[in-house]
Amino acid sequence: MALPSGIDWLIFLGSTAFSVALVPQLVRTLRLGRADDFSIPFVLLVVGASIVTLTYWLIRGEPWQVYFGFIANILVWGVVLWYRFFPRPGSLGHEHDAPRRPHRQP
């Protein structure tokens, strides 16, 4: 097995930096329990583009360093999309939403 070249390290560094840049959005979404400030078409386009690009890199047989950023992108924006569709009851703007699961009656 050959040692990684300089370009492989550059790809890994770029993917890592791209993924780290997603952390503030993930933390904000989880903390607020909502993502009302994102449009659904935007998030779907980002996730769709990441899936298509990841598929392209998989077909080309590129090293794992290329996949890292796209997988992180899909996961983080998937969480944002989840909270866009299903905001946490009680979060700002959703104070009167019904709970997601029925509560047991005593």
Backbone atoms as SQL, in Angstrom:
CREATE TABLE atoms (id INTEGER PRIMARY KEY, chain TEXT, resi INTEGER, resn TEXT, atom TEXT, x REAL, y REAL, z REAL);
INSERT INTO atoms VALUES
  (1, 'A', 1, 'MET', 'N', 0.848, -1.179, 0.000),
  (2, 'A', 1, 'MET', 'CA', 0.000, 0.000, 0.000),
  (3, 'A', 1, 'MET', 'C', 0.889, 1.236, 0.000),
  (4, 'A', 2, 'ALA', 'N', 0.615, 2.163, -0.874),
  (5, 'A', 2, 'ALA', 'CA', 1.429, 3.364, -1.011),
  (6, 'A', 2, 'ALA', 'C', 1.081, 4.373, 0.080),
  (7, 'A', 3, 'LEU', 'N', 2.065, 5.148, 0.439),
  (8, 'A', 3, 'LEU', 'CA', 1.827, 6.223, 1.407),
  (9, 'A', 3, 'LEU', 'C', 0.966, 7.301, 0.761),
  (10, 'A', 4, 'PRO', 'N', 0.137, 7.981, 1.554),
  (11, 'A', 4, 'PRO', 'CA', -0.697, 9.043, 0.992),
  (12, 'A', 4, 'PRO', 'C', 0.173, 10.160, 0.411),
  (13, 'A', 5, 'SER', 'N', -0.251, 10.669, -0.719),
  (14, 'A', 5, 'SER', 'CA', 0.480, 11.762, -1.355),
  (15, 'A', 5, 'SER', 'C', 0.057, 13.095, -0.743),
  (16, 'A', 6, 'GLY', 'N', 0.703, 14.163, -1.177),
  (17, 'A', 6, 'GLY', 'CA', 0.359, 15.498, -0.688),
  (18, 'A', 6, 'GLY', 'C', -1.071, 15.868, -1.012),
  (19, 'A', 7, 'ILE', 'N', -1.550, 15.472, -2.182),
  (20, 'A', 7, 'ILE', 'CA', -2.929, 15.802, -2.570),
  (21, 'A', 7, 'ILE', 'C', -3.929, 15.054, -1.697),
  (22, 'A', 8, 'ASP', 'N', -3.582, 13.829, -1.284),
  (23, 'A', 8, 'ASP', 'CA', -4.468, 13.078, -0.392),
  (24, 'A', 8, 'ASP', 'C', -4.624, 13.802, 0.943),
  (25, 'A', 9, 'TRP', 'N', -3.516, 14.337, 1.451),
  (26, 'A', 9, 'TRP', 'CA', -3.574, 15.077, 2.715),
  (27, 'A', 9, 'TRP', 'C', -4.353, 16.375, 2.545),
  (28, 'A', 10, 'LEU', 'N', -4.215, 17.004, 1.393),
  (29, 'A', 10, 'LEU', 'CA', -4.967, 18.235, 1.125),
  (30, 'A', 10, 'LEU', 'C', -6.468, 17.954, 1.067),
  (31, 'A', 11, 'ILE', 'N', -6.829, 16.852, 0.430),
  (32, 'A', 11, 'ILE', 'CA', -8.235, 16.446, 0.365),
  (33, 'A', 11, 'ILE', 'C', -8.762, 16.169, 1.770),
  (34, 'A', 12, 'PHE', 'N', -7.983, 15.439, 2.576),
  (35, 'A', 12, 'PHE', 'CA', -8.394, 15.136, 3.944),
  (36, 'A', 12, 'PHE', 'C', -8.544, 16.417, 4.763),
  (37, 'A', 13, 'LEU', 'N', -7.595, 17.339, 4.629),
  (38, 'A', 13, 'LEU', 'CA', -7.665, 18.610, 5.355),
  (39, 'A', 13, 'LEU', 'C', -8.900, 19.413, 4.946),
  (40, 'A', 14, 'GLY', 'N', -9.175, 19.469, 3.647),
  (41, 'A', 14, 'GLY', 'CA', -10.359, 20.188, 3.164),
  (42, 'A', 14, 'GLY', 'C', -11.651, 19.560, 3.652),
  (43, 'A', 15, 'SER', 'N', -11.729, 18.226, 3.598),
  (44, 'A', 15, 'SER', 'CA', -12.929, 17.530, 4.071),
  (45, 'A', 15, 'SER', 'C', -13.132, 17.736, 5.569),
  (46, 'A', 16, 'THR', 'N', -12.042, 17.688, 6.317),
  (47, 'A', 16, 'THR', 'CA', -12.133, 17.886, 7.763),
  (48, 'A', 16, 'THR', 'C', -12.572, 19.303, 8.088),
  (49, 'A', 17, 'ALA', 'N', -11.975, 20.287, 7.429),
  (50, 'A', 17, 'ALA', 'CA', -12.351, 21.689, 7.674),
  (51, 'A', 17, 'ALA', 'C', -13.813, 21.929, 7.293),
  (52, 'A', 18, 'PHE', 'N', -14.242, 21.341, 6.182),
  (53, 'A', 18, 'PHE', 'CA', -15.632, 21.479, 5.747),
  (54, 'A', 18, 'PHE', 'C', -16.579, 20.893, 6.786),
  (55, 'A', 19, 'SER', 'N', -16.205, 19.744, 7.342),
  (56, 'A', 19, 'SER', 'CA', -17.037, 19.096, 8.351),
  (57, 'A', 19, 'SER', 'C', -17.058, 19.878, 9.651),
  (58, 'A', 20, 'VAL', 'N', -15.916, 20.417, 10.063),
  (59, 'A', 20, 'VAL', 'CA', -15.840, 21.225, 11.287),
  (60, 'A', 20, 'VAL', 'C', -16.696, 22.485, 11.138),
  (61, 'A', 21, 'ALA', 'N', -16.764, 23.023, 9.923),
  (62, 'A', 21, 'ALA', 'CA', -17.578, 24.215, 9.682),
  (63, 'A', 21, 'ALA', 'C', -19.067, 23.945, 9.894),
  (64, 'A', 22, 'LEU', 'N', -19.481, 22.683, 9.834),
  (65, 'A', 22, 'LEU', 'CA', -20.886, 22.327, 10.035),
  (66, 'A', 22, 'LEU', 'C', -21.270, 22.235, 11.510),
  (67, 'A', 23, 'VAL', 'N', -20.283, 22.113, 12.387),
  (68, 'A', 23, 'VAL', 'CA', -20.547, 21.909, 13.816),
  (69, 'A', 23, 'VAL', 'C', -21.388, 23.028, 14.429),
  (70, 'A', 24, 'PRO', 'N', -21.089, 24.318, 14.178),
  (71, 'A', 24, 'PRO', 'CA', -21.932, 25.361, 14.792),
  (72, 'A', 24, 'PRO', 'C', -23.409, 25.256, 14.400),
  (73, 'A', 25, 'GLN', 'N', -23.686, 24.900, 13.134),
  (74, 'A', 25, 'GLN', 'CA', -25.079, 24.755, 12.720),
  (75, 'A', 25, 'GLN', 'C', -25.734, 23.571, 13.418),
  (76, 'A', 26, 'LEU', 'N', -25.016, 22.477, 13.542),
  (77, 'A', 26, 'LEU', 'CA', -25.558, 21.304, 14.223),
  (78, 'A', 26, 'LEU', 'C', -25.855, 21.614, 15.684),
  (79, 'A', 27, 'VAL', 'N', -24.920, 22.259, 16.364),
  (80, 'A', 27, 'VAL', 'CA', -25.113, 22.609, 17.776),
  (81, 'A', 27, 'VAL', 'C', -26.296, 23.560, 17.922),
  (82, 'A', 28, 'ARG', 'N', -26.386, 24.562, 17.055),
  (83, 'A', 28, 'ARG', 'CA', -27.488, 25.529, 17.119),
  (84, 'A', 28, 'ARG', 'C', -28.837, 24.841, 16.920),
  (85, 'A', 29, 'THR', 'N', -28.917, 23.971, 15.926),
  (86, 'A', 29, 'THR', 'CA', -30.173, 23.277, 15.640),
  (87, 'A', 29, 'THR', 'C', -30.580, 22.380, 16.799),
  (88, 'A', 30, 'LEU', 'N', -29.622, 21.638, 17.354),
  (89, 'A', 30, 'LEU', 'CA', -29.938, 20.759, 18.479),
  (90, 'A', 30, 'LEU', 'C', -30.312, 21.552, 19.724),
  (91, 'A', 31, 'ARG', 'N', -29.640, 22.677, 19.938),
  (92, 'A', 31, 'ARG', 'CA', -29.925, 23.502, 21.111),
  (93, 'A', 31, 'ARG', 'C', -31.310, 24.155, 21.012),
  (94, 'A', 32, 'LEU', 'N', -31.625, 24.692, 19.823),
  (95, 'A', 32, 'LEU', 'CA', -32.925, 25.357, 19.652),
  (96, 'A', 32, 'LEU', 'C', -34.071, 24.367, 19.487),
  (97, 'A', 33, 'GLY', 'N', -33.789, 23.206, 18.921),
  (98, 'A', 33, 'GLY', 'CA', -34.841, 22.223, 18.680),
  (99, 'A', 33, 'GLY', 'C', -35.723, 22.570, 17.501),
  (100, 'A', 34, 'ARG', 'N', -35.214, 23.423, 16.627),
  (101, 'A', 34, 'ARG', 'CA', -35.983, 23.826, 15.437),
  (102, 'A', 34, 'ARG', 'C', -35.017, 24.317, 14.376),
  (103, 'A', 35, 'ALA', 'N', -35.524, 24.407, 13.133),
  (104, 'A', 35, 'ALA', 'CA', -34.720, 24.931, 12.028),
  (105, 'A', 35, 'ALA', 'C', -35.627, 25.694, 11.077),
  (106, 'A', 36, 'ASP', 'N', -36.471, 26.546, 11.648),
  (107, 'A', 36, 'ASP', 'CA', -37.439, 27.292, 10.850),
  (108, 'A', 36, 'ASP', 'C', -36.794, 28.298, 9.898),
  (109, 'A', 37, 'ASP', 'N', -35.542, 28.653, 10.151),
  (110, 'A', 37, 'ASP', 'CA', -34.881, 29.667, 9.343),
  (111, 'A', 37, 'ASP', 'C', -34.239, 29.103, 8.079),
  (112, 'A', 38, 'PHE', 'N', -34.404, 27.822, 7.799),
  (113, 'A', 38, 'PHE', 'CA', -33.899, 27.223, 6.574),
  (114, 'A', 38, 'PHE', 'C', -35.057, 26.807, 5.698),
  (115, 'A', 39, 'SER', 'N', -34.919, 27.080, 4.399),
  (116, 'A', 39, 'SER', 'CA', -35.969, 26.646, 3.484),
  (117, 'A', 39, 'SER', 'C', -35.763, 25.169, 3.164),
  (118, 'A', 40, 'ILE', 'N', -36.844, 24.478, 3.030),
  (119, 'A', 40, 'ILE', 'CA', -36.791, 23.042, 2.737),
  (120, 'A', 40, 'ILE', 'C', -36.111, 22.786, 1.388),
  (121, 'A', 41, 'PRO', 'N', -36.426, 23.552, 0.326),
  (122, 'A', 41, 'PRO', 'CA', -35.726, 23.309, -0.945),
  (123, 'A', 41, 'PRO', 'C', -34.206, 23.474, -0.827),
  (124, 'A', 42, 'PHE', 'N', -33.742, 24.451, -0.057),
  (125, 'A', 42, 'PHE', 'CA', -32.300, 24.639, 0.128),
  (126, 'A', 42, 'PHE', 'C', -31.668, 23.397, 0.742),
  (127, 'A', 43, 'VAL', 'N', -32.236, 22.919, 1.839),
  (128, 'A', 43, 'VAL', 'CA', -31.658, 21.772, 2.535),
  (129, 'A', 43, 'VAL', 'C', -31.720, 20.530, 1.645),
  (130, 'A', 44, 'LEU', 'N', -32.823, 20.334, 0.940),
  (131, 'A', 44, 'LEU', 'CA', -32.938, 19.182, 0.043),
  (132, 'A', 44, 'LEU', 'C', -31.913, 19.254, -1.083),
  (133, 'A', 45, 'LEU', 'N', -31.667, 20.451, -1.619),
  (134, 'A', 45, 'LEU', 'CA', -30.655, 20.609, -2.664),
  (135, 'A', 45, 'LEU', 'C', -29.254, 20.293, -2.148),
  (136, 'A', 46, 'VAL', 'N', -28.929, 20.765, -0.956),
  (137, 'A', 46, 'VAL', 'CA', -27.609, 20.494, -0.384),
  (138, 'A', 46, 'VAL', 'C', -27.433, 18.998, -0.145),
  (139, 'A', 47, 'VAL', 'N', -28.424, 18.356, 0.447),
  (140, 'A', 47, 'VAL', 'CA', -28.333, 16.916, 0.709),
  (141, 'A', 47, 'VAL', 'C', -28.279, 16.141, -0.606),
  (142, 'A', 48, 'GLY', 'N', -29.133, 16.502, -1.553),
  (143, 'A', 48, 'GLY', 'CA', -29.145, 15.824, -2.856),
  (144, 'A', 48, 'GLY', 'C', -27.825, 15.968, -3.592),
  (145, 'A', 49, 'ALA', 'N', -27.273, 17.178, -3.605),
  (146, 'A', 49, 'ALA', 'CA', -25.983, 17.406, -4.268),
  (147, 'A', 49, 'ALA', 'C', -24.875, 16.612, -3.590),
  (148, 'A', 50, 'SER', 'N', -24.919, 16.527, -2.278),
  (149, 'A', 50, 'SER', 'CA', -23.896, 15.750, -1.557),
  (150, 'A', 50, 'SER', 'C', -24.011, 14.268, -1.868),
  (151, 'A', 51, 'ILE', 'N', -25.225, 13.767, -1.971),
  (152, 'A', 51, 'ILE', 'CA', -25.432, 12.341, -2.299),
  (153, 'A', 51, 'ILE', 'C', -24.933, 12.042, -3.706),
  (154, 'A', 52, 'VAL', 'N', -25.261, 12.902, -4.657),
  (155, 'A', 52, 'VAL', 'CA', -24.824, 12.696, -6.041),
  (156, 'A', 52, 'VAL', 'C', -23.302, 12.753, -6.139),
  (157, 'A', 53, 'THR', 'N', -22.692, 13.743, -5.496),
  (158, 'A', 53, 'THR', 'CA', -21.234, 13.881, -5.549),
  (159, 'A', 53, 'THR', 'C', -20.549, 12.725, -4.842),
  (160, 'A', 54, 'LEU', 'N', -21.080, 12.306, -3.693),
  (161, 'A', 54, 'LEU', 'CA', -20.514, 11.161, -2.982),
  (162, 'A', 54, 'LEU', 'C', -20.587, 9.907, -3.860),
  (163, 'A', 55, 'THR', 'N', -21.704, 9.724, -4.543),
  (164, 'A', 55, 'THR', 'CA', -21.861, 8.580, -5.442),
  (165, 'A', 55, 'THR', 'C', -20.811, 8.625, -6.551),
  (166, 'A', 56, 'TYR', 'N', -20.582, 9.801, -7.103),
  (167, 'A', 56, 'TYR', 'CA', -19.574, 9.971, -8.152),
  (168, 'A', 56, 'TYR', 'C', -18.191, 9.556, -7.645),
  (169, 'A', 57, 'TRP', 'N', -17.815, 10.035, -6.451),
  (170, 'A', 57, 'TRP', 'CA', -16.499, 9.700, -5.907),
  (171, 'A', 57, 'TRP', 'C', -16.398, 8.213, -5.579),
  (172, 'A', 58, 'LEU', 'N', -17.488, 7.608, -5.143),
  (173, 'A', 58, 'LEU', 'CA', -17.476, 6.165, -4.880),
  (174, 'A', 58, 'LEU', 'C', -17.267, 5.373, -6.167),
  (175, 'A', 59, 'ILE', 'N', -17.946, 5.773, -7.232),
  (176, 'A', 59, 'ILE', 'CA', -17.810, 5.079, -8.522),
  (177, 'A', 59, 'ILE', 'C', -16.385, 5.215, -9.045),
  (178, 'A', 60, 'ARG', 'N', -15.794, 6.382, -8.849),
  (179, 'A', 60, 'ARG', 'CA', -14.404, 6.601, -9.302),
  (180, 'A', 60, 'ARG', 'C', -13.389, 5.846, -8.455),
  (181, 'A', 61, 'GLY', 'N', -13.796, 5.398, -7.287),
  (182, 'A', 61, 'GLY', 'CA', -12.893, 4.639, -6.437),
  (183, 'A', 61, 'GLY', 'C', -11.854, 5.487, -5.734),
  (184, 'A', 62, 'GLU', 'N', -12.224, 6.705, -5.399),
  (185, 'A', 62, 'GLU', 'CA', -11.299, 7.606, -4.714),
  (186, 'A', 62, 'GLU', 'C', -11.067, 7.130, -3.280),
  (187, 'A', 63, 'PRO', 'N', -9.972, 7.572, -2.649),
  (188, 'A', 63, 'PRO', 'CA', -9.687, 7.162, -1.268),
  (189, 'A', 63, 'PRO', 'C', -10.724, 7.712, -0.284),
  (190, 'A', 64, 'TRP', 'N', -10.773, 7.109, 0.888),
  (191, 'A', 64, 'TRP', 'CA', -11.784, 7.442, 1.894),
  (192, 'A', 64, 'TRP', 'C', -11.756, 8.910, 2.308),
  (193, 'A', 65, 'GLN', 'N', -10.626, 9.583, 2.187),
  (194, 'A', 65, 'GLN', 'CA', -10.531, 10.982, 2.603),
  (195, 'A', 65, 'GLN', 'C', -11.513, 11.866, 1.832),
  (196, 'A', 66, 'VAL', 'N', -11.842, 11.478, 0.618),
  (197, 'A', 66, 'VAL', 'CA', -12.760, 12.257, -0.214),
  (198, 'A', 66, 'VAL', 'C', -14.178, 12.167, 0.326),
  (199, 'A', 67, 'TYR', 'N', -14.555, 11.035, 0.898),
  (200, 'A', 67, 'TYR', 'CA', -15.937, 10.803, 1.337),
  (201, 'A', 67, 'TYR', 'C', -16.305, 11.528, 2.616),
  (202, 'A', 68, 'PHE', 'N', -15.341, 11.743, 3.465),
  (203, 'A', 68, 'PHE', 'CA', -15.558, 12.247, 4.823),
  (204, 'A', 68, 'PHE', 'C', -16.451, 13.493, 4.868),
  (205, 'A', 69, 'GLY', 'N', -16.116, 14.515, 4.099),
  (206, 'A', 69, 'GLY', 'CA', -16.875, 15.765, 4.116),
  (207, 'A', 69, 'GLY', 'C', -18.298, 15.606, 3.610),
  (208, 'A', 70, 'PHE', 'N', -18.482, 14.777, 2.591),
  (209, 'A', 70, 'PHE', 'CA', -19.818, 14.589, 2.034),
  (210, 'A', 70, 'PHE', 'C', -20.724, 13.820, 2.988),
  (211, 'A', 71, 'ILE', 'N', -20.163, 12.829, 3.662),
  (212, 'A', 71, 'ILE', 'CA', -20.951, 12.071, 4.642),
  (213, 'A', 71, 'ILE', 'C', -21.353, 12.976, 5.807),
  (214, 'A', 72, 'ALA', 'N', -20.415, 13.799, 6.287),
  (215, 'A', 72, 'ALA', 'CA', -20.734, 14.743, 7.362),
  (216, 'A', 72, 'ALA', 'C', -21.806, 15.718, 6.904),
  (217, 'A', 73, 'ASN', 'N', -21.700, 16.199, 5.673),
  (218, 'A', 73, 'ASN', 'CA', -22.676, 17.131, 5.122),
  (219, 'A', 73, 'ASN', 'C', -24.075, 16.513, 5.096),
  (220, 'A', 74, 'ILE', 'N', -24.165, 15.286, 4.636),
  (221, 'A', 74, 'ILE', 'CA', -25.454, 14.594, 4.563),
  (222, 'A', 74, 'ILE', 'C', -26.036, 14.399, 5.960),
  (223, 'A', 75, 'LEU', 'N', -25.205, 13.992, 6.904),
  (224, 'A', 75, 'LEU', 'CA', -25.695, 13.750, 8.264),
  (225, 'A', 75, 'LEU', 'C', -26.164, 15.033, 8.947),
  (226, 'A', 76, 'VAL', 'N', -25.350, 16.079, 8.898),
  (227, 'A', 76, 'VAL', 'CA', -25.714, 17.334, 9.579),
  (228, 'A', 76, 'VAL', 'C', -26.949, 17.954, 8.951),
  (229, 'A', 77, 'TRP', 'N', -26.978, 18.056, 7.633),
  (230, 'A', 77, 'TRP', 'CA', -28.151, 18.670, 7.001),
  (231, 'A', 77, 'TRP', 'C', -29.373, 17.764, 7.112),
  (232, 'A', 78, 'GLY', 'N', -29.164, 16.464, 7.281),
  (233, 'A', 78, 'GLY', 'CA', -30.282, 15.568, 7.563),
  (234, 'A', 78, 'GLY', 'C', -30.905, 15.874, 8.919),
  (235, 'A', 79, 'VAL', 'N', -30.064, 16.153, 9.914),
  (236, 'A', 79, 'VAL', 'CA', -30.568, 16.550, 11.246),
  (237, 'A', 79, 'VAL', 'C', -31.318, 17.873, 11.150),
  (238, 'A', 80, 'VAL', 'N', -30.752, 18.827, 10.417),
  (239, 'A', 80, 'VAL', 'CA', -31.419, 20.126, 10.247),
  (240, 'A', 80, 'VAL', 'C', -32.774, 19.928, 9.573),
  (241, 'A', 81, 'LEU', 'N', -32.807, 19.089, 8.548),
  (242, 'A', 81, 'LEU', 'CA', -34.070, 18.822, 7.848),
  (243, 'A', 81, 'LEU', 'C', -35.085, 18.169, 8.784),
  (244, 'A', 82, 'TRP', 'N', -34.620, 17.246, 9.628),
  (245, 'A', 82, 'TRP', 'CA', -35.511, 16.609, 10.597),
  (246, 'A', 82, 'TRP', 'C', -36.164, 17.666, 11.502),
  (247, 'A', 83, 'TYR', 'N', -35.343, 18.556, 12.055),
  (248, 'A', 83, 'TYR', 'CA', -35.876, 19.590, 12.937),
  (249, 'A', 83, 'TYR', 'C', -36.682, 20.639, 12.178),
  (250, 'A', 84, 'ARG', 'N', -36.460, 20.750, 10.882),
  (251, 'A', 84, 'ARG', 'CA', -37.281, 21.658, 10.067),
  (252, 'A', 84, 'ARG', 'C', -38.684, 21.091, 9.942),
  (253, 'A', 85, 'PHE', 'N', -38.789, 19.784, 9.715),
  (254, 'A', 85, 'PHE', 'CA', -40.096, 19.135, 9.592),
  (255, 'A', 85, 'PHE', 'C', -40.738, 18.857, 10.948),
  (256, 'A', 86, 'PHE', 'N', -39.927, 18.510, 11.933),
  (257, 'A', 86, 'PHE', 'CA', -40.427, 18.115, 13.250),
  (258, 'A', 86, 'PHE', 'C', -39.751, 18.920, 14.358),
  (259, 'A', 87, 'PRO', 'N', -40.099, 20.212, 14.483),
  (260, 'A', 87, 'PRO', 'CA', -39.481, 21.009, 15.555),
  (261, 'A', 87, 'PRO', 'C', -39.848, 20.447, 16.925),
  (262, 'A', 88, 'ARG', 'N', -38.958, 20.626, 17.875),
  (263, 'A', 88, 'ARG', 'CA', -39.196, 20.144, 19.228),
  (264, 'A', 88, 'ARG', 'C', -40.343, 20.939, 19.836),
  (265, 'A', 89, 'PRO', 'N', -41.384, 20.283, 20.321),
  (266, 'A', 89, 'PRO', 'CA', -42.463, 20.999, 20.990),
  (267, 'A', 89, 'PRO', 'C', -41.900, 21.812, 22.151),
  (268, 'A', 90, 'GLY', 'N', -42.348, 23.041, 22.267),
  (269, 'A', 90, 'GLY', 'CA', -41.875, 23.924, 23.320),
  (270, 'A', 90, 'GLY', 'C', -40.762, 24.847, 22.864),
  (271, 'A', 91, 'SER', 'N', -40.172, 24.583, 21.681),
  (272, 'A', 91, 'SER', 'CA', -39.134, 25.482, 21.188),
  (273, 'A', 91, 'SER', 'C', -39.785, 26.780, 20.715),
  (274, 'A', 92, 'LEU', 'N', -38.981, 27.835, 20.607),
  (275, 'A', 92, 'LEU', 'CA', -39.481, 29.158, 20.247),
  (276, 'A', 92, 'LEU', 'C', -40.319, 29.090, 18.969),
  (277, 'A', 93, 'GLY', 'N', -41.532, 29.554, 19.048),
  (278, 'A', 93, 'GLY', 'CA', -42.442, 29.502, 17.923),
  (279, 'A', 93, 'GLY', 'C', -43.267, 28.229, 17.873),
  (280, 'A', 94, 'HIS', 'N', -42.958, 27.288, 18.729),
  (281, 'A', 94, 'HIS', 'CA', -43.668, 26.004, 18.754),
  (282, 'A', 94, 'HIS', 'C', -44.091, 25.652, 20.179),
  (283, 'A', 95, 'GLU', 'N', -44.339, 26.681, 20.970),
  (284, 'A', 95, 'GLU', 'CA', -44.685, 26.464, 22.377),
  (285, 'A', 95, 'GLU', 'C', -45.966, 25.663, 22.562),
  (286, 'A', 96, 'HIS', 'N', -46.869, 25.765, 21.605),
  (287, 'A', 96, 'HIS', 'CA', -48.175, 25.117, 21.762),
  (288, 'A', 96, 'HIS', 'C', -48.319, 23.868, 20.897),
  (289, 'A', 97, 'ASP', 'N', -47.218, 23.417, 20.301),
  (290, 'A', 97, 'ASP', 'CA', -47.269, 22.194, 19.503),
  (291, 'A', 97, 'ASP', 'C', -47.537, 20.998, 20.403),
  (292, 'A', 98, 'ALA', 'N', -48.241, 20.032, 19.859),
  (293, 'A', 98, 'ALA', 'CA', -48.492, 18.801, 20.602),
  (294, 'A', 98, 'ALA', 'C', -47.203, 17.998, 20.711),
  (295, 'A', 99, 'PRO', 'N', -47.055, 17.244, 21.794),
  (296, 'A', 99, 'PRO', 'CA', -45.869, 16.383, 21.913),
  (297, 'A', 99, 'PRO', 'C', -45.803, 15.401, 20.747),
  (298, 'A', 100, 'ARG', 'N', -44.610, 14.961, 20.398),
  (299, 'A', 100, 'ARG', 'CA', -44.432, 14.032, 19.277),
  (300, 'A', 100, 'ARG', 'C', -44.984, 12.657, 19.587),
  (301, 'A', 101, 'ARG', 'N', -44.857, 12.229, 20.833),
  (302, 'A', 101, 'ARG', 'CA', -45.359, 10.905, 21.215),
  (303, 'A', 101, 'ARG', 'C', -46.512, 11.071, 22.190),
  (304, 'A', 102, 'PRO', 'N', -47.460, 10.213, 22.098),
  (305, 'A', 102, 'PRO', 'CA', -48.545, 10.283, 23.093),
  (306, 'A', 102, 'PRO', 'C', -48.004, 9.922, 24.484),
  (307, 'A', 103, 'HIS', 'N', -48.461, 10.672, 25.467),
  (308, 'A', 103, 'HIS', 'CA', -48.063, 10.382, 26.847),
  (309, 'A', 103, 'HIS', 'C', -48.973, 9.301, 27.403),
  (310, 'A', 104, 'ARG', 'N', -48.431, 8.493, 28.268),
  (311, 'A', 104, 'ARG', 'CA', -49.244, 7.465, 28.928),
  (312, 'A', 104, 'ARG', 'C', -50.148, 8.120, 29.952),
  (313, 'A', 105, 'GLN', 'N', -51.350, 7.666, 29.974),
  (314, 'A', 105, 'GLN', 'CA', -52.309, 8.161, 30.956),
  (315, 'A', 105, 'GLN', 'C', -52.189, 7.317, 32.218),
  (316, 'A', 106, 'PRO', 'N', -52.152, 7.940, 33.382),
  (317, 'A', 106, 'PRO', 'CA', -52.058, 7.149, 34.634),
  (318, 'A', 106, 'PRO', 'C', -53.291, 6.361, 34.927);
